[in-house]
C-alpha cells in the first residue's frame, strides 16, 4: 500500500446517499412511464401519449441520471 493512502470505500457516506436518491428517482421515473398499453392489439389507447408518460417521467429519469452523476463526481472534504 502506498504511503498516505487509506483503504476503504470508493466514496464517502454522503456520496452513497445521493446515489441512492438518484436511483430512487430513476425507479420512480420508469414506473411513471410504464403502462398505457391496450389488451386488444386492434384497439388504440391514446393514454400512451399522456403528459405523465411523455413529459413528466422522462424529466424525472434525466434528473435521476444527473443526480447519480453528481454523486459520482462530488469530492468530499476530509
Residue, then its C-alpha position, 0 to 999 in steps of 0.5 A: x500500500x502506498x504511503x498516505x493512502x487509506x483503504x476503504x470505500x470508493x466514496x464517502x457516506x454522503x456520496x452513497x446517499x445521493x446515489x441512492x436518491x438518484x436511483x430512487x428517482x430513476x425507479x420512480x421515473x420508469x414506473x411513471x412511464x410504464x403502462x398505457x398499453x391496450x389488451x386488444x392489439x386492434x384497439x388504440x389507447x391514446x393514454x400512451x401519449x399522456x403528459x405523465x408518460x411523455x413529459x413528466x417521467x422522462x424529466x424525472x429519469x434525466x434528473x435521476x441520471x444527473x443526480x447519480x452523476x453528481x454523486x459520482x463526481x462530488x469530492x468530499x472534504x476530509 
